[in-house]
């Protein structure tokens, strides 16, 4: 099961939203876990620095390392107080072994001293504010922001919710719209950016009123309504469609760079500006057929997935499909021991049906492609997913690249609409991995399954 209705009952190319399960529920907070796992790498082979040693005691919010290299480096902080148990290569949710720190909680809930960014010489210096945000572990495109010749002229915020079941982004706007708006103001001032575009679904335009209201005056914040949500991988489509820079370019002015910013980063910027709090906690949605109590909950960064599922009333023995993210674009997980990372907006858990192979319905098995072109009709990037998948499975990787495998947004709509249940999304991801020559869990597992 993929968590959706059976294929033969699907009458639309787009799945239902299923948002009613968590939309109006109170936001909860997960208690401090017994241990957290904090990765120091976000992709294979990236550089890192470790600022603590095994056996050392740390407090919540303490800097424990650095991820990446300057000018795009990002400080990493402990999300709980406790003892550093291990510094080693551990499983990462994105499918590779990342150097990580395992911290066992001491139950004391101690936090380090925090200094708000709005105090001192940072308040009037945009570059120092950006350096402060890096120190707070807030993910942004620092390489563009810190460059001397940077031409970031407009920020774009995707406030739509593309994934079914997931409502964390909308709930963050509903519950903390003023804080998000304040964070946007700080970022725009620090970057000397005068314009921002917020893209939101037409049915939820009221959620962005704090952002629109607070944008009146020194900066230009525009709200653009859309009929269908956009995945984060399609931000370039939003930039092309809603860029306010095109009209300026017609009059001879240099077109600047549009930069996408996530809502959770804006909320974290306000916390760092006002209270000096690093990014160590995030709002996610927990949903799916294996979860008895779907909810939106604040979770410490680095918390293993198992206590998160248990908190929402999930039975770990019945979880057959666990996805970091949503059911369309999420990353399938092969172990509950991996940690929650900052990029995650949700956790989707579906039940397993234990049926003997000889009794299993043919409906739930992959069938040959019937050339119905449903995947073509639904693809927002105008690709031919079934043809590209054929190239990948037959090791014709150059053909797959020519047909645009790297233009795939990984939105998952092709896989959802496929009546033959072909795992098109995983095959497209595999094609990218093989063409890049990367070694990861997806490449090792799926490559072996396809090619023997």
Secondary structure, 3 states (H helix, E strand, C coil): CCCCCCHHHCCCCCCCCCHHHCCCCCCEECCCCCEEEEECCCCCCCCEEECCCCCCEECECCEEEEECCCCCCEEEECCCCEEEEEEEEEECCCCCEEEEEEEEECCCCCECCCCCCCCHHHCCCHHHHHHHHHHCCCCCCHHHHCCCCCCEEEEEEECCCCCCCCCHHHHHHHHHHHHHHHHHHHHHHHHCCCEEEEEEEHHHHHHHHHHHHHCCCCCEEEEEEECCCCCHHHHHHHHHHHCCHHHHHHCCCCCCEEEECCHHHHHHHHHHHHCCCCCCEEEEEEECCCCCCCEEEEEECCEEHHHHHHHCCCCHHHEEEEEECCCCCCEECCCCCCECCCCCCEEEEEECCCCCHHHCCHHHCCCCCCCCCHHHHHCCCCCCHHHHHHHHHCCCHHHHHHCCHHHCCCCCHHHHHCCCCCCHHHHHHHHHHHHHCCCCHHHHHHHHHHHC
